[in-house]
Structure formats: C-alpha cells, structure tokens
Amino acid sequence: MSTLSIYNPATGHRIVELQADDPASVAARTQAARAAQPAWAARPLAERKRCIEGFRAGVVRDLERLAQVMTRETGKPIRMSRNELNGLLPRIDFFLAQTEPAIAAETVFDEGGMREQIQHEPLGLVANISAWNYPWFVGCNVILPALLTGNAVLYKPSEYSTMTGQEIARLLHEAGVPQEVMACLVGGGEVGAALLAQPVDGVFFTGSHATGRRIAEAMGSRLVKLQLELGGKDPTYVCDDADAQTAAESLADGAMYNTGQSCCSVERIYVHEKIHDAFVEHFVRTVRGFRLGDPASEDTYIGAITRAPQLDVLESQVEDALAKGATLQAGGERRIGEGNWFDATVLTHVDHTMDIMREESFGPVIGIQKVAGDAEAVRLMNDTRYGLTAGVYTPDEERARRILAQVHAGSVYWNCCDRVSPRLPWSGVGDSGVGLTLSKYGIQTFTRTKAWHLRQA
C-alpha cells in the first residue's frame, strides 16, 4: 500500500500518514468519473448550484478548523489562513451568480429563416493538479466552475496541502456532489503522472514553470485542453511623484504577505532615484516590524517556508546578490533548528546580473533597484521571461496607464499590488503560463462551444 506523509513545516514533525493512490486506483477513479459525468451534466444548473451553496455553508461552518488544518500543513500564519477562507466566499458567490449568464446560449444571427446560435457544453472530465500556497483559492478556481458547468473533476492537491484538499472534497460530497464526480487523489508527482496518463478532456495545472513545461511536453500529442498557471517575477515601479511611505508600506506587504509564497507576490521593485532613499528607509522599517514565528500565533506575519528545498533557493539568491555587490538591509539568513524558516530579507544596490532580480524567489526576499526614470523602469520590468503581474505607484493615472500599457503582464496594478478579483481574468504571458481562470471567461474555459445552424423548414 502506498502512503503519503504530511509534515508540519514549522516544526519538521510528521502530522499524519495518509493512504495514497497508485496508477491502478487513479485509473479506476477515472473510469468512475467518466461514467458519472453525463448524469451530473444532465442535472439542471439550479441543482448543481444548490450543491455549491451547500459547500459554501460548510466552509462558513467549519472555517476555524479548516484554517488550522491549512496552517499546520503549509506553515501559513493563522490569520492569513482565515483571510484565504473568508476571501473564498465572494469567489463562490461570483461563480454562483455568473455561471448561468456566462454559459447561456447566444443567438448571433436570425434573418430569412436562418438562425445561428452559440451554445456551451462541458468539456467532460477535468484533471486539476493544484498548488499548495493558496490551496482553497487555487483549487476552487478550477473545481467550482468546472462542477457548475457540468464537468467531473479529478483533483490532485499538492502533497504539501493534501489535508486541505481532502477537506475541500469532504465539504463538496457532504453538499451533494457525488464522490465519483469529484475525486480527490492523494500522492506526489507519481500520482500526478498517473493522472496525466488518463483519458481526460482537460488538464488544469497551477505550479512552477519547470513542472508546467513537463506537463505540456507530456500532453503535447494528446490534443486536449491544457491550461497552465505558472510562476512570476512580478515587478513594481515607484515613480518620483509617489508618496514614499505609502508606497513602501503597501509594497512591503505585497512582497512579504504569505511569507512571499505567492505567484503574484511583488518580487522586484524599481524606485525613481529622487525618492529611492526615502522609500528604502520606510520599506526596511516596515519589514523589520513583521513578526516571524509560530504560524499558529495570532501576531505572526512571517510563517514557515512550506517546502524545505526552497530554503536553498533563497539562500543562493541572497549569496549571489551579495557577491555581486548588493547591500543587505534586513534579514538574509535561514534560521537554524526545527522547521523551515527564512528571515524577511531586503537587498538594495541590485541589478539584473543577480538571480534575485531574474529568477522566481517564492519567499520573503526582495531586491530594490534605483532607476533614472520611466523609460528605464519599463525596460527593466520587461527584462524577464515571466509576465504575470506588474504595478506602478504614482498619483497620475494617465502616467500609470502609459507605463503599464508597455509592460508585458496578464494583470497590472495602479497604486496597489498582490490583488486578485473574481471579476477579472487571471492569466499570464511568457513563462507565466497559458489560459486563464476567474471572470466569465474563466467559467467558459471549462466548456467547449458548439455552433448551431438552424434553418426553419
């Protein structure tokens, strides 16, 4: 029997050992999901919505326990776990309200006895290989619209958030979604590989660029829908007319929230030379006020690093920057002892020869680079293989729009950062992925369009 051990990243201690799936069980659950999907799709949308409404009620009812489970297995500070669960509720409400209009049949022509319509049908069987950093957000961005539009879902949560994945499945089953229609698979990369080998109609992955590329190569000959939400090296530019303190406090939170473990965390900052020193002063003061400690503590802001191997990445980036002339303003070291800990780290006098300004960090480290003006900032913001988010801080909206129009990114921010809305599509360019979730387009992505040519006899 295969097993999966779950460890607390704050202590290194094992929490539980779970029975894991294997290729045979993945194949069996795929067959069951395929057989169950047509009956689920045949249910009226109102019935499927009632199931998701029941799921929402379960999240509200069990919220505190769900937050504690997430904190134990990911190291996310408890108040941020609660924030994620509370933030999920309006996303659920959006999917409930917008699925019907998003997939409604549309008549695009009706003249001379000829009528043309566009209708949306479910893809069928969807494979969702999900991420650990925001397991409720990322998982439900796929699971909920997929179920609402009539698909069956084979869901493999990350091995670093499997207990949370099981809670998502439990609440959906309790709310009336058949177990065969929404199956939670337990395991690591070998289970993900077994899932990709199944005859599914769509693959939706959220995670690293390296893994996403391997999935794309594996699925290339299959001609099924493939959507990849990958990494980022998200830049922000602080203009000379911005308020240095306000921008610094906002961006410190944008860089360090969730211990910097977010695809849309601010990962590099460019500051106009006129306000650079004042910005750095306020930024460092803010970061030094972030408390690192027990994720279960109410006043902890910097939690544990979920994946122990990431400590080596963070340490290497800091050492590389310092060796090339960067100045360490705060942090810079991993904590020795039990668990996975890295200090909130700020580096200045950085440039694009350094890994910290080019490679995804996914941790509480940030480089701040001085620039002479808007043109240099735009050039540096675009000097990346990623293109997830980008932002500008300035009181001048016209200036912000002019700058952001030149930046290659799926989402752009004016005077804000690290923000996701269910009403807007979430997408990237370059190595940040292909496809999208959220918005009405993110609902439609779980359907295939059928063209109807209807002539009156």
C-alpha positions as CSV (number, residue, x, y, z in Angstrom):
1,M,0.0,0.0,0.0
2,S,1.4,3.4,-1.0
3,T,1.4,6.2,1.7
4,L,2.0,9.9,1.9
5,S,3.5,11.5,5.0
6,I,2.4,15.1,5.8
7,Y,4.9,17.2,7.8
8,N,4.4,20.5,9.7
9,P,6.9,22.9,8.0
10,A,7.1,24.9,11.2
11,T,8.5,22.0,13.3
12,G,9.5,19.3,10.8
13,H,7.3,16.9,12.7
14,R,5.1,14.4,10.9
15,I,1.4,15.2,11.3
16,V,-0.2,12.1,9.7
17,E,0.5,9.4,7.2
18,L,-2.2,9.0,4.5
19,Q,-3.1,6.2,2.2
20,A,-2.0,7.3,-1.2
21,D,-3.3,6.5,-4.7
22,D,-1.4,4.4,-7.2
23,P,-1.8,4.0,-11.0
24,A,-4.5,1.4,-10.6
25,S,-6.6,3.5,-8.2
26,V,-6.2,6.5,-10.4
27,A,-7.4,4.5,-13.5
28,A,-10.4,3.2,-11.5
29,R,-11.4,6.6,-10.3
30,T,-11.0,8.0,-13.8
31,Q,-13.3,5.3,-15.1
32,A,-15.9,6.0,-12.4
33,A,-15.7,9.8,-13.0
34,R,-16.2,9.3,-16.7
35,A,-19.2,7.1,-16.2
36,A,-20.8,9.6,-13.7
37,Q,-20.2,12.8,-15.6
38,P,-23.1,12.6,-18.1
39,A,-25.7,12.3,-15.3
40,W,-24.1,15.2,-13.4
41,A,-24.2,17.4,-16.6
42,A,-27.8,16.4,-17.1
43,R,-28.9,17.8,-13.8
44,P,-30.4,21.3,-14.0
45,L,-27.9,24.1,-13.3
46,A,-30.1,25.0,-10.3
47,E,-29.4,21.6,-8.7
48,R,-25.6,21.9,-9.2
49,K,-25.8,25.4,-7.8
50,R,-27.5,24.1,-4.6
51,C,-24.6,21.7,-4.1
52,I,-22.1,24.6,-4.3
53,E,-24.3,26.7,-2.0
54,G,-24.1,23.8,0.5
55,F,-20.3,23.7,0.1
56,R,-20.2,27.4,0.9
57,A,-22.2,26.9,4.0
58,G,-19.8,24.1,5.1
59,V,-16.8,26.5,4.6
60,V,-18.5,29.1,6.9
61,R,-19.5,26.5,9.5
62,D,-16.0,24.8,9.7
63,L,-13.9,27.9,8.9
64,E,-11.8,27.9,12.1
65,R,-10.9,24.2,11.9
66,L,-10.2,24.5,8.2
67,A,-7.8,27.4,8.8
68,Q,-6.0,25.4,11.5
69,V,-5.6,22.4,9.1
70,M,-4.1,24.7,6.4
71,T,-1.8,26.4,8.8
72,R,-0.5,23.1,10.2
73,E,0.4,21.6,6.8
74,T,1.6,24.7,4.9
75,G,3.1,27.0,7.6
76,K,0.7,29.8,6.6
77,P,0.1,32.2,9.5
78,I,-3.3,31.5,11.0
79,R,-4.7,34.9,10.3
80,M,-3.8,34.6,6.7
81,S,-5.4,31.1,6.6
82,R,-8.6,32.7,7.9
83,N,-8.2,35.5,5.3
84,E,-8.0,33.0,2.5
85,L,-11.1,31.2,3.6
86,N,-13.1,34.4,4.1
87,G,-11.8,35.6,0.8
88,L,-13.1,32.5,-0.9
89,L,-16.7,33.2,0.0
90,P,-17.1,36.1,-2.5
91,R,-15.5,34.0,-5.2
92,I,-18.0,31.3,-4.6
93,D,-20.8,33.9,-4.8
94,F,-19.4,35.1,-8.1
95,F,-19.4,31.6,-9.6
96,L,-22.9,31.0,-8.4
97,A,-24.2,34.3,-9.8
98,Q,-22.3,34.3,-13.1
99,T,-22.2,30.7,-14.4
100,E,-25.7,30.9,-15.9
101,P,-25.2,34.1,-17.9
102,A,-21.6,33.0,-18.8
103,I,-22.8,29.8,-20.5
104,A,-26.2,30.9,-21.7
105,A,-26.9,30.2,-25.4
106,E,-26.4,33.2,-27.6
107,T,-28.2,33.9,-30.8
108,V,-25.8,35.8,-33.1
109,F,-27.9,35.9,-36.3
110,D,-31.6,35.5,-37.1
111,E,-32.7,36.5,-40.6
112,G,-34.6,35.0,-43.5
113,G,-35.4,31.8,-41.7
114,M,-31.8,31.1,-40.7
115,R,-30.8,31.3,-37.1
116,E,-27.3,30.9,-35.7
117,Q,-26.6,30.1,-32.1
118,I,-23.6,29.5,-29.9
119,Q,-24.0,27.0,-27.0
120,H,-21.6,25.9,-24.3
121,E,-21.2,22.2,-23.4
122,P,-19.0,20.8,-20.6
123,L,-15.5,19.6,-21.5
124,G,-16.3,16.3,-19.8
125,L,-13.6,15.0,-17.4
126,V,-11.2,17.6,-16.0
127,A,-7.9,16.9,-14.3
128,N,-6.9,19.5,-11.8
129,I,-3.3,19.4,-10.4
130,S,-3.3,22.2,-7.9
131,A,-0.9,24.3,-5.7
132,W,-0.2,24.5,-2.0
133,N,0.4,28.2,-1.4
134,Y,-3.3,29.2,-1.7
135,P,-4.9,25.8,-1.8
136,W,-8.5,26.9,-1.3
137,F,-8.3,29.8,-3.8
138,V,-6.3,27.9,-6.5
139,G,-8.2,24.6,-6.1
140,C,-11.7,26.2,-6.1
141,N,-10.8,28.5,-9.1
142,V,-10.9,25.2,-11.1
143,I,-13.2,22.9,-9.1
144,L,-16.2,25.1,-8.7
145,P,-16.7,26.5,-12.2
146,A,-15.9,23.0,-13.6
147,L,-18.6,21.4,-11.5
148,L,-21.1,24.2,-12.1
149,T,-20.7,23.8,-15.9
150,G,-21.3,20.1,-15.7
151,N,-17.9,18.5,-15.6
152,A,-16.5,15.8,-13.4
153,V,-13.2,16.6,-11.7
154,L,-10.2,14.5,-10.8
155,Y,-8.4,16.7,-8.3
156,K,-4.9,16.1,-7.1
157,P,-3.9,18.7,-4.5
158,S,-0.3,19.3,-3.8
159,E,1.4,16.8,-1.5
160,Y,2.1,19.9,0.7
161,S,-1.6,20.7,1.1
162,T,-3.3,17.3,0.8
163,M,-5.2,17.5,4.1
164,T,-6.8,20.8,2.8
165,G,-7.6,19.1,-0.5
166,Q,-9.4,16.3,1.4
167,E,-11.4,18.9,3.3
168,I,-12.5,20.5,0.0
169,A,-13.6,17.2,-1.3
170,R,-15.4,16.3,2.0
171,L,-17.4,19.5,2.0
172,L,-18.4,19.1,-1.6
173,H,-19.5,15.5,-1.0
174,E,-21.5,16.5,2.1
175,A,-23.2,19.2,0.0
176,G,-24.4,16.6,-2.6
177,V,-21.7,16.4,-5.2
178,P,-21.3,12.6,-6.0
179,Q,-18.0,11.2,-4.9
180,E,-17.4,9.9,-8.4
181,V,-17.9,13.3,-9.9
182,M,-15.4,15.0,-7.6
183,A,-12.5,12.7,-6.7
184,C,-9.5,13.8,-4.5
185,L,-6.3,11.9,-5.4
186,V,-3.6,11.6,-2.7
187,G,0.1,11.5,-3.6
188,G,3.1,13.2,-5.1
189,G,4.5,13.5,-8.6
190,E,3.9,9.9,-9.4
191,V,0.2,10.2,-8.9
192,G,0.2,13.4,-11.0
193,A,1.9,11.5,-13.7
194,A,-0.6,8.7,-13.5
195,L,-3.4,11.2,-13.7
196,L,-1.9,12.8,-16.9
197,A,-1.9,9.3,-18.5
198,Q,-5.7,9.0,-18.2
199,P,-8.2,9.8,-21.0
200,V,-9.2,13.2,-19.7
201,D,-10.7,16.1,-21.6
202,G,-8.8,19.0,-20.0
203,V,-5.7,19.4,-17.8
204,F,-5.5,22.4,-15.4
205,F,-2.2,22.9,-13.6
206,T,-1.0,25.5,-11.1
207,G,2.6,25.4,-10.0
208,S,6.1,26.0,-11.1
209,H,7.2,26.7,-14.7
210,A,9.5,23.7,-14.7
211,T,6.7,21.3,-13.8
212,G,4.3,23.1,-16.2
213,R,6.7,22.7,-19.0
214,R,7.0,18.9,-18.3
215,I,3.2,18.6,-18.3
216,A,3.0,20.5,-21.6
217,E,5.5,18.1,-23.2
218,A,3.7,15.1,-21.8
219,M,0.3,16.3,-23.1
220,G,1.5,17.7,-26.4
221,S,0.4,14.8,-28.6
222,R,-2.9,14.4,-26.8
223,L,-4.8,17.3,-28.3
224,V,-6.8,18.0,-25.1
225,K,-7.4,21.4,-23.5
226,L,-4.3,22.4,-21.4
227,Q,-4.2,25.3,-19.1
228,L,-1.0,26.2,-17.1
229,E,-0.9,28.8,-14.3
230,L,2.8,29.1,-13.6
231,G,5.3,31.4,-11.9
232,G,6.1,35.1,-11.9
233,K,8.8,37.6,-11.2
234,D,6.4,40.4,-10.6
235,P,7.8,44.0,-10.8
236,T,6.6,47.3,-9.5
237,Y,7.8,50.8,-10.3
238,V,7.6,53.6,-7.8
239,C,7.6,56.9,-9.6
240,D,9.2,60.1,-8.4
241,D,5.8,61.7,-7.6
242,A,4.6,58.8,-5.4
243,D,4.3,59.1,-1.6
244,A,7.4,57.1,-0.5
245,Q,6.0,56.0,2.8
246,T,2.6,54.9,1.5
247,A,4.2,53.0,-1.4
248,A,6.7,51.4,0.8
249,E,4.2,50.1,3.3
250,S,1.9,48.8,0.6
251,L,4.8,47.0,-1.3
252,A,6.3,45.6,1.9
253,D,3.0,43.8,2.4
254,G,2.8,42.9,-1.2
255,A,6.3,41.3,-1.1
256,M,6.1,39.5,2.2
257,Y,2.4,38.5,2.7
258,N,2.0,34.7,2.9
259,T,5.8,34.7,3.5
260,G,6.3,35.7,0.0
261,Q,5.0,32.4,-1.3
262,S,2.6,33.7,-4.0
263,C,2.9,33.7,-7.7
264,C,1.8,37.4,-7.7
265,S,4.0,38.5,-4.7
266,V,6.0,41.6,-5.6
267,E,9.4,40.1,-6.4
268,R,11.4,43.1,-7.7
269,I,10.9,46.9,-7.1
270,Y,12.2,49.8,-9.1
271,V,12.3,53.2,-7.5
272,H,12.9,56.5,-9.1
273,E,16.2,57.9,-7.9
274,K,14.6,61.1,-6.5
275,I,12.7,59.2,-3.8
276,H,14.8,56.0,-3.6
277,D,16.5,56.6,-0.3
278,A,13.3,57.7,1.5
279,F,11.4,54.7,0.0
280,V,14.1,52.2,1.2
281,E,14.0,53.7,4.7
282,H,10.3,53.3,5.1
283,F,10.3,49.8,3.4
284,V,13.0,48.4,5.7
285,R,11.3,49.8,8.8
286,T,8.1,48.2,7.8
287,V,9.7,44.8,7.1
288,R,11.5,44.8,10.3
289,G,8.2,45.2,12.1
290,F,6.9,41.9,10.6
291,R,7.0,39.2,13.2
292,L,8.4,35.8,12.3
293,G,7.2,33.0,14.5
294,D,4.8,30.2,15.2
295,P,2.2,30.2,12.4
296,A,-0.5,29.3,14.9
297,S,0.2,32.6,16.8
298,E,-2.2,35.4,16.1
299,D,0.5,38.1,15.8
300,T,2.8,36.1,13.4
301,Y,3.2,37.7,10.0
302,I,6.1,35.7,8.5
303,G,5.4,32.0,8.7
304,A,7.4,28.9,7.8
305,I,8.6,28.1,4.3
306,T,6.3,25.3,3.1
307,R,8.9,23.4,1.1
308,A,12.3,22.8,2.7
309,P,14.2,22.8,-0.7
310,Q,13.1,26.4,-1.2
311,L,15.5,27.4,1.6
312,D,18.4,26.6,-0.6
313,V,17.0,28.7,-3.4
314,L,16.5,31.7,-1.2
315,E,20.0,31.3,0.4
316,S,21.6,31.0,-3.0
317,Q,19.9,34.1,-4.4
318,V,21.0,36.2,-1.4
319,E,24.6,34.9,-1.6
320,D,24.7,35.6,-5.3
321,A,23.4,39.2,-4.9
322,L,25.9,40.0,-2.1
323,A,28.8,38.5,-4.1
324,K,27.9,40.8,-7.0
325,G,27.7,44.0,-4.9
326,A,24.2,44.2,-3.3
327,T,23.7,45.7,0.1
328,L,21.8,43.7,2.8
329,Q,19.3,46.0,4.5
330,A,17.5,43.4,6.5
331,G,17.4,39.6,7.1
332,G,19.4,37.4,4.8
333,E,19.6,34.1,6.6
334,R,17.8,30.9,7.2
335,R,17.0,30.1,10.8
336,I,18.8,27.1,12.3
337,G,16.8,24.5,14.1
338,E,13.5,22.7,13.7
339,G,11.3,23.7,10.8
340,N,11.8,25.8,7.6
341,W,12.5,29.4,8.4
342,F,14.0,32.3,6.4
343,D,14.2,35.9,7.6
344,A,12.4,38.7,5.8
345,T,15.2,40.0,3.6
346,V,15.7,43.3,1.8
347,L,18.5,44.0,-0.7
348,T,19.5,47.2,-2.4
349,H,22.1,48.1,-5.0
350,V,20.8,45.2,-7.0
351,D,20.9,44.8,-10.8
352,H,19.9,42.3,-13.5
353,T,23.1,40.3,-13.3
354,M,21.7,38.9,-10.0
355,D,19.4,36.0,-9.7
356,I,17.2,37.8,-7.2
357,M,16.1,40.2,-10.0
358,R,15.6,37.5,-12.6
359,E,14.6,34.1,-11.1
360,E,11.5,33.5,-9.1
361,S,12.1,33.6,-5.3
362,F,8.9,32.4,-3.8
363,G,9.9,33.5,-0.3
364,P,10.3,36.6,1.9
365,V,13.1,38.2,-0.1
366,I,13.1,41.3,-2.3
367,G,15.5,43.4,-4.3
368,I,15.1,47.2,-4.7
369,Q,16.8,48.8,-7.7
370,K,17.2,52.6,-8.3
371,V,16.2,53.9,-11.8
372,A,16.6,57.2,-13.5
373,G,13.1,57.4,-15.0
374,D,10.1,55.8,-16.6
375,A,11.9,54.5,-19.7
376,E,14.5,52.7,-17.7
377,A,11.8,51.2,-15.4
378,V,9.8,49.9,-18.3
379,R,12.9,48.3,-19.9
380,L,13.8,46.6,-16.7
381,M,10.2,45.5,-15.9
382,N,10.1,43.8,-19.3
383,D,13.5,42.2,-18.9
384,T,12.1,38.9,-17.8
385,R,10.8,35.6,-19.2
386,Y,7.7,35.9,-16.9
387,G,4.6,38.1,-17.3
388,L,2.1,37.6,-14.6
389,T,1.6,40.9,-12.8
390,A,3.2,44.4,-12.8
391,G,2.4,47.6,-11.0
392,V,3.1,51.4,-10.8
393,Y,2.8,53.8,-7.9
394,T,2.0,57.4,-8.9
395,P,-0.8,59.8,-8.2
396,D,-1.1,60.4,-12.0
397,E,-3.4,57.8,-13.6
398,E,-2.5,58.9,-17.1
399,R,1.2,58.3,-16.4
400,A,0.4,54.9,-14.8
401,R,-1.7,53.8,-17.8
402,R,1.0,55.0,-20.3
403,I,3.7,52.9,-18.4
404,L,1.6,49.8,-17.8
405,A,0.4,49.7,-21.4
406,Q,4.1,49.0,-22.3
407,V,4.6,46.2,-19.7
408,H,4.1,42.6,-20.7
409,A,1.8,41.1,-18.0
410,G,-1.6,39.5,-17.6
411,S,-2.6,41.8,-14.8
412,V,-1.5,45.3,-14.0
413,Y,-2.0,47.4,-10.9
414,W,-2.1,51.1,-10.2
415,N,-1.3,52.0,-6.6
416,C,-2.0,48.5,-5.4
417,C,-0.4,45.0,-5.7
418,D,-0.8,41.3,-5.0
419,R,-4.5,41.5,-5.6
420,V,-6.9,39.0,-7.4
421,S,-10.5,39.7,-8.2
422,P,-13.1,37.0,-9.3
423,R,-14.5,39.5,-11.7
424,L,-11.2,39.8,-13.7
425,P,-9.4,37.1,-15.7
426,W,-6.3,35.7,-14.1
427,S,-3.7,35.0,-16.8
428,G,-0.1,35.5,-17.7
429,V,2.2,35.8,-20.7
430,G,5.5,34.2,-21.4
431,D,6.7,31.6,-18.9
432,S,3.8,32.6,-16.5
433,G,1.5,30.3,-18.4
434,V,-1.3,29.8,-20.9
435,G,-5.0,30.1,-20.4
436,L,-6.9,31.8,-17.6
437,T,-9.2,31.4,-14.6
438,L,-11.7,33.7,-12.9
439,S,-14.1,36.1,-14.6
440,K,-16.8,35.0,-17.1
441,Y,-14.0,33.8,-19.4
442,G,-12.7,31.6,-16.6
443,I,-16.1,30.0,-16.3
444,Q,-16.3,29.5,-20.1
445,T,-12.9,27.8,-20.2
446,F,-14.5,24.7,-18.7
447,T,-16.8,24.4,-21.7
448,R,-16.5,23.8,-25.4
449,T,-18.5,25.9,-27.8
450,K,-20.9,24.4,-30.3
451,A,-22.1,26.3,-33.3
452,W,-25.7,25.7,-34.3
453,H,-27.0,26.5,-37.8
454,L,-30.8,26.4,-37.7
455,R,-33.0,26.8,-40.8
456,Q,-36.7,26.9,-40.5
457,A,-38.3,24.3,-42.8
